[in-house]
Amino acid sequence: MADDEEQPQYTVYRSRPRAPWRKDDGGIDDLRDPVRELPPQPGAPEPPKRRRRITVGRVVGYLAMALGAWVLVSLLLFLVSAQIQSGKVSDAADAKLSGGGYPLTSPNTILVLGSDARTKGTGERGAQTIGGGPSRSDSIMLLRVGGGANAQLSILRDTVVDIPGHGRNKINAAYAFGGPSLAIQTVESYLGIDINHLVEVNFENFPELIDSLGGITYTGDRVISRINGGSRNGGYTLRLKAGTNELNGEQALALARTRHNDSRGSSNTDQSRAIRQQKILNAIKDKVTSFETFIRLPWVSWAAPKAVRSDMSGPTLLGLIGAELIGGGSNKILLEPSGGVTLPDGGAGLTVDDADKQRAVEEFLKG
């Protein structure tokens, strides 16, 4: 090629920086053909879907949603079950109660009653079954809960008191004479305090509550008792070793009703039974706050209201349980007898010194 051949001339253009207020007019990329997304061909494998990354935050969020749903279902079951049971308290009993503030924030006094009627299906001759007629209150306990208060006061069933309209008699006879309404009136008159709410233990459903909790842990003395005549007579025989025992529903009910302990050297007094009943109540409280119960929460929520009959609606009963659980250890008080007395019918009863009774009531009200 010749040296003097003319070289091609090139012109160089420089682009100016684009002003921030001017729209992008595009560049060389705009001159290129856009890549078109073709529709998938029949039979062609689908492109892999992009999976969301699993992070700790997402796991915690899903777990929180599951726990919230678990608690919500349990709460709804509790409220429905409690509403069903609340209508079973007589109007006469409801009229004797003074009401009160919400149990979770205000101190309330609750009367807890359990009758001595045998559960249905007992083979014991002459046994009075539940719903078959008048029965006496097998256990009488008052709870003071709410607003930071947490106390239990047990009254022995053979304590002699004035029963309105029936004269002097054992306090448990009030339930037989006039049902829960007269029992409320008698306890209020005897102690000089107002009762806000009533809880009647339903012995037919009580074992179901204990079993829904997976049983309870009880620590106490050796017990041998024969409930409803014992197993040989169609009842139930309970045998517990001294120390700690795991109890199912049937065993817990039998222990709560045990009055005569056939174990050698044991005490066969109402005081012993009242102490056992307080221990059972606290064993239930301990189990309710356990992780195991959270796993069983829907079943417990449905069974708990069925184990009692109460004037309290679902939200109020829920407040009572909440107050009991957050109230810490309860102050356990027993109305100790100071002597005995013979009743006109020849029966033996217990008397309580007025000064001792007043001190016990004052301690109870303090919570």
Phi, psi and omega in degrees: 000142184287145183293332185268012178296136183292134178275145178296146181263136179240142176248126182259125178251140178247133179274141176275150177298140182285132178292145184296338182272352180271141178288154179288117181275003181086172179219211182294335179294333181287343180277345180281151177289128177295148178282117182273138177272112181280145177295149181298138179280147178301132179086351181282141180295142179287144178294145181300136179283145181280120181273142176286139181291138177272117180242164179299321180299318180294318180299315179297320179297314179297320180296319179296321178295319180294317179295320178298318178295322179298315179292321181296316177299317179297318180296317180295319178297320179297313183295320179294314180297319180293323180294324178296318183283333186295335181279359184268356176276135184294152177296327180296319178291319181298325181290337181277347184274147185264004182068204181158178178285178179294126188302334183289334185240344183237141177297133178229149175251122184242129176268123179251123182237144172224128183277164179265012177293142179285150176289154182297145180098354179293144179260005182290129181292137177075007182285136176274115182271163181300129180085000183266000180149184182299139175222161180266159179282118184285328179220142180226114181222142175247139176247139174240104185224158177104146178062029181092349179278145176199096182217154177233134177232117180259135176248126181293140187295336182266007178294128183274129182219174173271117178263118183308122179084358184225003177075200183281131179194173176294144187296333181287346179287339181301323180294322179289324182287319188217018177069195184297331181295317178288327177298317178299312182298321182292314181294318178299316181294321183289319184266342181073032179229163177267140176256125184273322185216161181238139172228119174255125180286128178266100185294337178291324183258352181301315179300327179297322177297313181297318180293326178294333177280351185083022182090173178230160178256120183239137177238125181186193181284170177294138183226131170228112182221154181240102182273137180056039178089358180082170184296331180291337181251021178088004179262222183218135177252125182252131177228117179234137175282160176290139181112217185262132180228146172265121186249137170271185185297317181294320179292319180296319178296316179298319180294319180297332183262356183293122176247321180253110178264115183278001178292138183299131178080006181276162180263125180255066181235161176294332178299318180297318180292319180299321178294320178297320179295322177294322178295320179296317179300318180287330176294322176296317179300316179297322182288324181299326182273006182273161178294325180302320180292328178298323177296326182263012193306315179300320180291319178295319182297325178284323185279329186301308180295333181288341181280354181222161167243128186215155174284347186282137174285176182304307181299322180291317178296324177295321176296323178297314180296318178298318179295323179292322183286323183267358184280356181076199180292138182271152176273110185268121183236136177239127179283094187287135177286148179253350181183188180233165180210149177262127182278161180305330180275005178093352180284159180257136179231175182246145177243152179236131179298137183300320180294319178295321180296317181296319179296319180295320179294317180297319178294321179296315182293334177290337180081000000 
